[in-house]
């Protein structure tokens, strides 16, 4: 299964959960978004636009769970999807100051910068937490100790996963208090490949995030 197909399945899964939430709570998409502290379009565009290209961020899901009191993971599903370690930053899910800050960072450097939303605890001991926005320079050469963006491929399953780790060649190290996390990945440029270096990060004010 390709990464594109996997993302499509996750979107379908999230849409099915949202429709169940709306059915059970008798709320409209607009009312649910308002109760969750989100922009109306965060819910309505995601549900109603068949060409919507993104998945909902982990913080958006958490806000919707709080507003609806219905857990996304508790929904019965035919297929179980593992939450990705990071997802592309979605401007439409953010507050205006955060979006403006990301835009400024992207304009101030070069065209090779890419923003990502961290969704795992893999580098929490290095000071980066789920929900942080990481700005990745795809042209930068990593130095030992850098936080890097990497791709981990599972060729047998035709999947690729974006991860963030500490660069200590020839390995990528997790710095986490989660004992279940994979402690290190060997960089072989086949199954594990470094894609860029984290050059900046942003953290939203607690209670204001999407």
Number of C-alpha atoms within 10 A of each C-alpha: 11 12 12 12 11 15 16 16 15 20 19 14 19 18 18 14 20 23 14 14 23 15 11 11 14 11 14 15 22 16 16 24 23 15 15 21 18 23 17 16 15 18 23 15 13 20 18 12 9 8 8 12 11 15 21 19 22 20 17 22 18 19 22 25 17 13 17 19 12 18 14 16 11 8 13 9 11 7 9 10 13 7 12 15 16 23 22 16 22 15 14 13 21 20 17 11 10 18 15 13 12 22 13 11 17 18 11 10 10 12 11 12 21 18 23 22 24 26 21 22 21 25 22 15 13 15 10 22 18 18 24 19 24 27 23 23 24 20 13 15 12 21 13 13 14 17 24 26 26 21 19 18 17 13 12 7 9 11 15 18 15 20 24 28 25 23 24 17 14 12 17 27 21 23 20 20 12 15 7 7 13 12 15 16 18 14 19 11 12 11 14 21 18 22 18 24 26 22 16 13 16 16 15 15 9 7 8 11 19 25
